C-alpha cells in the first residue's frame, strides 16, 4: 500500500510500515492520517499478527511534530492537533495486534511519543559510534511539555521519577542507556537491526506461534493496567475463555501431550 508518507508492505503475517517524510519524519495531519489508515488496515487483515514501524530515512526515525506548523498556527489549531494525534495513538494501544517501533535512527520528541504508543521498542545503534543515535523527550527546551501522550505513557513505562528526570531536563539517551532505563526492549547493531527485528516479528506469527493469543495478551495487559486488580482478573478470565474455545488452544494442548511442535492456524 502506498500512502502519502508511509509505505506499507506485508509478508508472512508481518506488516512493515516504512515512514518516509523527508527530512526528519516530522508529523503533521497528513502523516497522522497515514498512521490512522495503517492501523485500520491491519485491524481488518486477519493475516497480520505484528506491525513494525521503521524509517526509510537515513539515521532518523522521527523528530516529532512539525515545528514550523505549530509555530505558525493558532492556539485552537494546536489544541485540536494534539487531540487528533492523541486519538490516533490511542488506536495503537486499543488494537489487539502487536505493534513494534523499530527505531533505526534518532527518535526524539513526538517521535518518541509515537513509539511509546507501540507495544515494544527496538533500537539500532548508529553505524558511527562517534554520532550515536539519541532518544528522548526534549520538549521542555521549547517551553512546552510532551503533548502527544508522552507525559502519561513514559512514567507508566519507566516509572515516575525517571520520567520526570528525562522530561524536565530534556536530556536524550543513547540506545544502550535507553535499554538500561527500560525505555526500549532490544538494541542491535545497525548492520543486523532490521534482520533481527523481522526475525522477532515473524517468530510471533502462524503457523509456529499463536498470533491470536499474542493479540489478547496485549489487550489483557493494556486494558487491565487501567483497571482494579479485581476487574483485571475478570478481563483475563474472559479472554482466556475465548482462547480455550479456539482450535489453536486444542492444538497447543494436543501437541504438548504428543511431544511435537504445534501448528497454529488462527482458528
URRA-V959023 format. One record per residue. RES is the residue in one small letter. PHI is phi as a letter, one per 40 degrees, with the letter a starting at -180 (999 if undefined). PSI is psi in radians with two decimals (NA if undefined). D_FIRST is the distance of its C-alpha to the first C-alpha in whole Angstrom. Layout:
# URRA-V959023
RES;PHI;PSI;D_FIRST, RES;PHI;PSI;D_FIRST
This chain:
# URRA-V959023
x;999;2.34;0, x;b;1.96;4, x;b;-2.92;6, x;c;-0.79;10, x;b;0.04;11, x;b;2.36;8, x;b;2.09;6, x;b;2.13;5, x;b;2.60;7, x;b;2.39;9, x;a;2.27;12, x;f;0.78;16, x;g;0.04;15, x;b;2.24;14, x;c;2.31;10, x;b;2.08;10, x;b;1.90;9, x;c;2.01;11, x;c;2.28;12, x;a;1.28;13, x;b;1.56;16, x;d;2.52;19, x;b;-0.23;22, x;a;0.36;21, x;f;0.67;18, x;c;2.48;21, x;b;2.51;19, x;b;-2.95;20, x;c;-0.59;19, x;c;-0.80;16, x;c;-0.67;15, x;c;-0.62;16, x;c;-0.65;14, x;c;-0.76;11, x;d;-0.78;12, x;c;-0.73;13, x;c;-0.71;10, x;c;-0.81;9, x;c;-0.79;13, x;c;-0.65;13, x;c;-0.88;10, x;c;-0.47;11, x;d;-0.71;15, x;c;0.13;14, x;b;1.82;13, x;c;-0.30;16, x;c;-0.41;15, x;c;2.18;14, x;b;-0.69;17, x;b;2.43;16, x;b;2.24;14, x;b;2.24;14, x;b;2.02;14, x;b;2.95;15, x;b;2.49;16, x;c;-0.08;15, x;c;2.42;18, x;c;2.02;22, x;g;0.18;24, x;a;2.09;22, x;c;-0.99;20, x;a;2.41;21, x;c;0.11;24, x;g;-2.68;23, x;c;2.65;24, x;c;1.81;24, x;c;-0.56;28, x;d;-0.71;29, x;c;-0.78;27, x;c;-0.65;29, x;c;-0.48;32, x;b;0.02;32, x;b;2.86;31, x;c;2.81;34, x;d;-0.66;35, x;c;-0.73;33, x;c;-0.79;30, x;c;-0.69;30, x;c;-0.76;31, x;c;-0.59;28, x;c;-0.81;25, x;c;-0.74;27, x;c;-0.80;27, x;c;-0.76;23, x;c;-0.76;22, x;d;-0.74;24, x;c;-0.66;23, x;c;-0.78;19, x;c;-0.50;20, x;d;-0.59;23, x;c;-0.49;20, x;d;-0.86;19, x;c;-0.53;22, x;c;-0.20;23, x;c;2.14;20, x;c;0.89;21, x;a;2.67;19, x;c;2.30;19, x;b;2.25;18, x;b;2.21;19, x;c;1.92;19, x;c;1.64;19, x;c;1.51;21, x;c;0.82;21, x;i;-3.05;23, x;d;2.50;25, x;a;1.70;24, x;b;2.78;27, x;f;-2.31;27, x;c;-0.38;25, x;c;-0.76;22, x;c;-0.59;25, x;c;-0.64;24, x;c;-0.80;21, x;c;-0.60;22, x;c;-0.45;24, x;c;-0.24;22, x;c;2.87;21, x;c;-0.61;23, x;b;2.65;23, x;b;2.10;24, x;b;2.50;24, x;b;2.48;25, x;c;2.45;26, x;c;2.69;29, x;c;2.52;29, x;c;-0.29;30, x;b;1.78;33, x;d;-0.40;35, x;c;-0.24;37, x;b;1.17;34, x;c;2.56;32, x;c;2.65;29, x;b;2.62;30, x;a;2.38;29, x;i;-3.13;30, x;b;1.46;31, x;c;0.43;33, x;d;-0.49;33, x;d;-0.46;37, x;c;-0.24;37, x;b;0.02;36, x;g;0.29;38, x;b;3.11;36, x;b;2.88;34, x;c;1.95;31, x;b;0.24;30, x;b;0.72;26, x;g;-0.14;28, x;c;-0.69;29, x;c;-0.24;33, x;b;-0.73;32, x;c;-0.61;30, x;c;-0.87;31, x;c;-0.52;35, x;c;-0.43;34, x;c;-0.84;32, x;b;0.00;35, x;h;2.67;38, x;c;-0.88;39, x;c;-0.79;42, x;c;-0.69;39, x;c;-0.77;36, x;c;-0.73;39, x;d;-0.87;40, x;c;-0.75;37, x;c;-0.67;36, x;c;-0.59;40, x;c;-0.46;40, x;g;0.20;36, x;c;2.73;37, x;b;2.72;34, x;b;2.70;34, x;c;2.90;33, x;d;-0.76;31, x;c;-0.59;34, x;c;-0.72;35, x;c;-0.61;32, x;c;-0.75;33, x;c;-0.59;36, x;c;-0.19;36, x;g;0.24;33, x;c;-0.58;30, x;b;2.77;28, x;c;-0.54;28, x;a;2.60;28, x;b;2.27;29, x;b;2.79;28, x;c;2.69;29, x;d;-0.64;26, x;c;-0.27;26, x;b;0.00;26, x;d;-0.96;23, x;c;-0.61;20, x;c;-0.78;22, x;c;-0.72;24, x;c;-0.78;21, x;c;-0.60;19, x;c;-0.76;22, x;c;-0.86;23, x;c;-0.80;20, x;c;-0.41;20, x;c;-0.18;23, x;b;0.18;23, x;b;2.93;21, x;c;2.63;22, x;c;0.00;25, x;c;-0.31;26, x;b;2.63;26, x;c;1.53;26, x;c;-0.63;23, x;c;-0.70;24, x;c;-0.65;27, x;d;-0.82;25, x;c;-0.68;23, x;c;-0.47;26, x;c;-0.81;28, x;d;-0.83;26, x;c;-0.72;27, x;c;-0.73;30, x;c;-0.90;30, x;c;-0.83;29, x;c;-0.66;30, x;c;-0.55;34, x;c;-0.35;34, x;c;0.09;34, x;b;2.97;37, x;c;2.84;41, x;c;-0.63;41, x;c;-0.81;42, x;c;-0.68;39, x;c;-0.71;37, x;c;-0.61;39, x;c;-0.74;39, x;c;-0.78;35, x;d;-0.77;35, x;c;-0.75;37, x;c;-0.80;35, x;c;-0.67;32, x;c;-0.71;34, x;c;-0.59;36, x;c;-0.76;32, x;c;-0.68;31, x;d;-0.58;35, x;c;-0.14;34, x;c;2.68;31, x;c;-0.52;32, x;c;-0.70;30, x;c;-0.72;33, x;c;-0.71;36, x;c;-0.71;34, x;c;-0.78;34, x;c;-0.75;38, x;c;-0.77;39, x;c;-0.68;37, x;c;-0.81;39, x;c;-0.55;42, x;c;0.05;42, x;f;0.87;41, x;b;2.99;38, x;c;2.28;34, x;c;2.59;32, x;b;1.83;30, x;c;2.57;27, x;b;-0.01;25, x;g;0.48;24, x;b;NA;27
